Amino acid sequence: MIGVLVSGAGTNLQALLDGGLPVSAVASNTAGVPALERAERASVPAAAFPLADFFVQKANNAGTLSWTAAPTPASVTIRPGAGAGGADRVTLVWPDGAIKNTWLRVTVAANSRTGLAIPDVFSFGNLAGDTGDSNTTFRVNASDLGGVKQSLNAGSVITGHFDFNRDGRVNALDLGAAKGNLNRTLASIAALSPASVAALADSGAAAHLLDDADPLPPA
């Protein structure tokens, strides 16, 4: 089975369909493009998740934690059925280094495309060189350096704690990342309570999501 990501006319998609290949799903980050219409004519499930469905912020991580607008993702793609329990999996991609040593907060709009009644809010933290040696204090320290040194020149799986650049091996590049970020910290944040999410739904950011996204027809 083949999932196809499209952004325009869909001529490559049409070639796959004409060739009899088993296209099982089509996704786009732009609603209304001709490629989605080609998929629908071929009775292939198709969906669009425009950037307007996502509001992304990053923390300043200095003094009192506050949130500012994050860089716009370079792309948004959807893989129907690729998530847990057959849910769709949505992937946002930024250029290398765009989100580094900070928290990223993502708000997913509530509309007919996402199927949400209220916006969904979640966060990710990034601290280069931190091996995850503590669940409460986020700091690159001697323990992180020691862990990298002990694993130096060893192979690593994608989830390995010491292969920071995910090239499949713990090497001098990873050691350099830990040394370069030594003693850097990342402030802790608290998970949003249901009341806080409801308040965010009434905020200008969430209103922007709802106002921009709802008028678009579902893909």
Secondary structure, 3 states (H helix, E strand, C coil): CEEEEECCCCHHHHHHHHCCCCEEEEEECCCCCHHHHHHHHCCCCEEECCHHHEEEEEECCCCCCCEEECCCCCEEEEECCCCHHHCCEEEEECCCCCCCCEEEEEEECCCCCCCCCCCEEEEEEECCCCCCCCCCCEECCHHHHHHHHHCCCCECCCCCCCCCCCCCECCHHHHHHHHHCCCCEECCCCCCCHHHHHHHHCCHHHHHHHHHHCCCCCC
